């Protein structure tokens, strides 16, 4: 257990479904991140929240919608996904200066 | 654009041998970090080296950084079968929050 917990571990969803990924950290960190890891591609940074404010959105399609209600929780709301969105979605947290980066175990998402 | 690029893409060695992985990057950095990922799981932070450091050790790990060549290497000495994993370098370009840019990784296989 790294201190960053992601649920669910696995998710299979149809293209018309709506689902949410959850990330929770109890490390006292002030920054949280969503990354996408697809086969044969480097980890791609999707969103960054620092002090509960979204500070980066790397041209992510609007079918992915992040939410950070407080510094301990981060969600990724999913709707009308495409099969190419199937990937491992990793959450991470860090201190506000970027140190102490800690990753969760990820959610393996399959879109059918 | 991709910042860190690891070399080789895959490395296969026998237990007890040393494993060396290299990483090159393109822009200036605050620090460079190495991570390990077991199949389908989250990333585990191994070691961080700051831009003003040249070498760092942690147990069986040795990391070097050459900012003039924009490259780093990770050496794992006396490898074990349990070291089998993917290894990634990530650069922190020094935004006010943490933002890591990852390479594609080296897949290390250590045969017993």
Interface residues (C-beta under 8 A of the other chain):
Chain A: X2 X4 X6 X31 X33 X40 X41 X42 X43 X45 X48 X50 X55 X56 X88 X90 X92 X94 X95 X96 X97 X98 X99 X101 X102 X103 X104 X105 X106 X108
Chain B: X2 X4 X30 X33 X35 X40 X41 X42 X43 X44 X45 X48 X88 X90 X92 X95 X96 X97 X98 X99 X100 X101 X102 X103 X104 X105
